Amino acid sequence: MIEFSPGAQPAPAPAQAGGGFVLSTPHAIEYYRLCAIRGALKIETKTKLRVSRGRSASSIARALLGTRATGEALLAEFEQALADFRAANHDQIAAGTEAH
């Protein structure tokens, strides 16, 4: 039989590899945000369905890039911009990402 007392705290779960991560620098946070936009943009491009009720990923990507491209051309342009951002800020992104 398991006994429960209101003041008892459960034992913390042991840390597991791949259990999560912490973004602690502005560059790491921005990189993760851009990756999320890229993922939503891929879904919108392939399915023609929107991922959220707010602005579409396409409109956010076009605003960030300052372009009027659509579809596959927009996705390719955004992926190139993301690769450029990562190359320019690799050290700051790596320093701001911690696995837990």
PASEBA-1860 file (N, C-alpha, C; in nm, 3 decimals):
! residues 100
1> MIEFSPGA> 0.084/-0.117/0.000/0.000/0.000/0.000/0.088/0.123/0.000 ~ 0.052/0.222/-0.083/0.128/0.347/-0.092/0.065/0.447/0.001 ~ 0.147/0.505/0.085/0.098/0.607/0.177/0.136/0.744/0.125 ~ 0.044/0.837/0.140/0.070/0.974/0.095/0.050/1.067/0.212 ~ 0.151/1.149/0.236/0.134/1.254/0.337/0.149/1.387/0.265 ~ 0.065/1.484/0.297/0.065/1.611/0.225/0.200/1.681/0.222 ~ 0.286/1.661/0.319/0.415/1.729/0.322/0.524/1.656/0.247 ~ 0.496/1.536/0.200/0.599/1.456/0.134/0.626/1.509/-0.006
9> QPAPAPAQ> 0.753/1.512/-0.044/0.792/1.554/-0.178/0.833/1.429/-0.256 ~ 0.789/1.418/-0.379/0.831/1.302/-0.458/0.980/1.310/-0.487 ~ 1.041/1.196/-0.502/1.183/1.192/-0.534/1.203/1.248/-0.674 ~ 1.308/1.329/-0.694/1.330/1.383/-0.828/1.364/1.273/-0.926 ~ 1.316/1.289/-1.047/1.345/1.190/-1.151/1.491/1.198/-1.188 ~ 1.554/1.086/-1.214/1.695/1.091/-1.254/1.709/1.159/-1.390 ~ 1.819/1.233/-1.407/1.844/1.302/-1.533/1.870/1.199/-1.642 ~ 1.812/1.224/-1.756/1.831/1.133/-1.870/1.892/1.210/-1.985
17> AGGGFVLS> 1.974/1.144/-2.061/2.032/1.207/-2.179/1.920/1.241/-2.277 ~ 1.926/1.358/-2.333/1.824/1.398/-2.429/1.694/1.441/-2.364 ~ 1.699/1.471/-2.235/1.578/1.506/-2.163/1.530/1.647/-2.185 ~ 1.613/1.735/-2.233/1.573/1.872/-2.256/1.693/1.961/-2.275 ~ 1.668/2.090/-2.290/1.778/2.183/-2.307/1.735/2.321/-2.259 ~ 1.834/2.406/-2.236/1.812/2.542/-2.190/1.879/2.637/-2.288 ~ 1.806/2.737/-2.331/1.862/2.840/-2.419/1.888/2.963/-2.333 ~ 2.015/3.003/-2.322/2.046/3.109/-2.227/2.106/3.234/-2.288
25> TPHAIEYY> 2.119/3.242/-2.419/2.169/3.364/-2.482/2.069/3.411/-2.587 ~ 2.068/3.540/-2.616/1.976/3.591/-2.719/1.996/3.525/-2.855 ~ 2.120/3.492/-2.891/2.145/3.428/-3.020/2.085/3.287/-3.024 ~ 2.096/3.213/-2.915/2.040/3.078/-2.910/1.887/3.083/-2.916 ~ 1.829/3.179/-2.846/1.683/3.194/-2.847/1.634/3.230/-2.987 ~ 1.701/3.324/-3.052/1.663/3.365/-3.187/1.679/3.250/-3.286 ~ 1.786/3.172/-3.272/1.808/3.058/-3.361/1.694/2.956/-3.345 ~ 1.655/2.927/-3.222/1.546/2.833/-3.198/1.416/2.886/-3.257
33> RLCAIRGA> 1.392/3.016/-3.242/1.272/3.080/-3.299/1.271/3.064/-3.450 ~ 1.385/3.090/-3.514/1.393/3.076/-3.659/1.373/2.932/-3.703 ~ 1.423/2.836/-3.625/1.401/2.694/-3.656/1.253/2.658/-3.645 ~ 1.184/2.715/-3.548/1.040/2.690/-3.533/0.963/2.748/-3.651 ~ 1.002/2.867/-3.695/0.939/2.928/-3.813/0.964/2.842/-3.937 ~ 1.088/2.791/-3.951/1.120/2.705/-4.064/1.034/2.579/-4.064 ~ 1.015/2.518/-3.947/0.932/2.399/-3.939/0.788/2.427/-3.979 ~ 0.734/2.539/-3.931/0.597/2.576/-3.967/0.588/2.610/-4.116
41> LKIETKTK> 0.691/2.673/-4.168/0.693/2.708/-4.310/0.696/2.582/-4.397 ~ 0.770/2.480/-4.355/0.772/2.353/-4.429/0.634/2.290/-4.433 ~ 0.564/2.291/-4.319/0.430/2.233/-4.314/0.335/2.312/-4.404 ~ 0.341/2.446/-4.395/0.253/2.529/-4.477/0.281/2.509/-4.626 ~ 0.408/2.493/-4.662/0.444/2.477/-4.802/0.396/2.343/-4.857 ~ 0.410/2.237/-4.779/0.374/2.104/-4.827/0.224/2.078/-4.822 ~ 0.155/2.130/-4.720/0.014/2.095/-4.701/-0.082/2.208/-4.735 ~ -0.031/2.327/-4.749/-0.113/2.447/-4.771/-0.206/2.475/-4.653
49> LRVSRGRS> -0.174/2.418/-4.536/-0.251/2.443/-4.414/-0.171/2.532/-4.322 ~ -0.240/2.619/-4.250/-0.173/2.706/-4.155/-0.150/2.631/-4.025 ~ -0.041/2.665/-3.956/-0.003/2.597/-3.834/-0.065/2.662/-3.712 ~ -0.097/2.791/-3.720/-0.153/2.861/-3.604/-0.269/2.949/-3.647 ~ -0.337/3.003/-3.548/-0.447/3.095/-3.577/-0.397/3.237/-3.602 ~ -0.277/3.264/-3.558/-0.219/3.397/-3.577/-0.166/3.413/-3.719 ~ -0.062/3.493/-3.731/0.000/3.515/-3.861/0.058/3.384/-3.915 ~ 0.052/3.368/-4.045/0.108/3.247/-4.105/0.260/3.252/-4.102
57> ASSIARAL> 0.321/3.136/-4.106/0.467/3.130/-4.109/0.520/3.197/-4.235 ~ 0.446/3.188/-4.343/0.488/3.252/-4.467/0.495/3.403/-4.451 ~ 0.396/3.462/-4.387/0.398/3.608/-4.370/0.510/3.651/-4.276 ~ 0.537/3.572/-4.173/0.646/3.604/-4.081/0.779/3.594/-4.154 ~ 0.798/3.488/-4.231/0.923/3.469/-4.305/0.943/3.580/-4.407 ~ 0.837/3.617/-4.479/0.849/3.725/-4.577/0.885/3.857/-4.510 ~ 0.827/3.882/-4.393/0.860/4.006/-4.321/1.005/4.006/-4.273 ~ 1.053/3.891/-4.224/1.191/3.883/-4.177/1.291/3.900/-4.291
65> LGTRATGE> 1.260/3.843/-4.407/1.351/3.847/-4.520/1.334/3.971/-4.608 ~ 1.219/4.036/-4.595/1.192/4.151/-4.681/1.174/4.111/-4.826 ~ 1.105/4.001/-4.849/1.086/3.948/-4.984/0.938/3.926/-5.010 ~ 0.907/3.903/-5.136/0.769/3.872/-5.173/0.757/3.729/-5.226 ~ 0.861/3.649/-5.206/0.862/3.511/-5.254/0.752/3.429/-5.185 ~ 0.710/3.322/-5.249/0.610/3.233/-5.192/0.652/3.088/-5.213 ~ 0.587/2.999/-5.142/0.605/2.855/-5.162/0.747/2.806/-5.143 ~ 0.790/2.720/-5.236/0.922/2.657/-5.229/1.034/2.761/-5.236
73> ALLAEFEQ> 1.015/2.868/-5.314/1.118/2.972/-5.325/1.139/3.041/-5.191 ~ 1.030/3.067/-5.120/1.039/3.130/-4.988/1.108/3.035/-4.890 ~ 1.073/2.909/-4.893/1.135/2.810/-4.804/1.285/2.801/-4.830 ~ 1.326/2.795/-4.956/1.468/2.787/-4.989/1.542/2.913/-4.944 ~ 1.482/3.029/-4.965/1.545/3.155/-4.923/1.556/3.162/-4.771 ~ 1.453/3.115/-4.701/1.455/3.118/-4.555/1.559/3.021/-4.500 ~ 1.569/2.902/-4.559/1.669/2.805/-4.513/1.811/2.857/-4.535 ~ 1.833/2.930/-4.645/1.965/2.989/-4.668/1.995/3.098/-4.565
81> ALADFRAA> 1.895/3.179/-4.534/1.913/3.284/-4.432/1.940/3.221/-4.295 ~ 1.872/3.112/-4.265/1.893/3.042/-4.138/2.035/2.985/-4.131 ~ 2.082/2.927/-4.240/2.219/2.874/-4.244/2.321/2.986/-4.228 ~ 2.295/3.100/-4.290/2.385/3.215/-4.276/2.387/3.265/-4.132 ~ 2.270/3.271/-4.068/2.261/3.315/-3.928/2.339/3.221/-3.838 ~ 2.323/3.091/-3.862/2.394/2.993/-3.779/2.546/3.003/-3.799 ~ 2.590/3.019/-3.923/2.733/3.030/-3.950/2.792/3.155/-3.886 ~ 2.719/3.266/-3.891/2.769/3.392/-3.835/2.769/3.393/-3.683
89> NHDQIAAG> 2.681/3.314/-3.621/2.665/3.318/-3.475/2.686/3.183/-3.409 ~ 2.761/3.095/-3.472/2.776/2.958/-3.421/2.826/2.955/-3.277 ~ 2.929/3.032/-3.245/2.986/3.029/-3.110/2.886/3.075/-3.005 ~ 2.809/3.182/-3.034/2.711/3.231/-2.937/2.595/3.134/-2.921 ~ 2.556/3.067/-3.030/2.447/2.970/-3.021/2.492/2.850/-2.939 ~ 2.613/2.800/-2.965/2.664/2.685/-2.891/2.683/2.718/-2.744 ~ 2.730/2.839/-2.714/2.753/2.877/-2.574/2.621/2.894/-2.498 ~ 2.514/2.925/-2.569/2.386/2.948/-2.503/2.293/2.829/-2.499
97> TEAH> 2.340/2.712/-2.540/2.257/2.592/-2.541/2.318/2.489/-2.448 ~ 2.241/2.450/-2.348/2.287/2.350/-2.251/2.191/2.233/-2.248 ~ 2.242/2.113/-2.259/2.158/1.993/-2.248/2.136/1.960/-2.101 ~ 2.018/1.916/-2.072/1.983/1.874/-1.936/1.927/1.734/-1.938
END
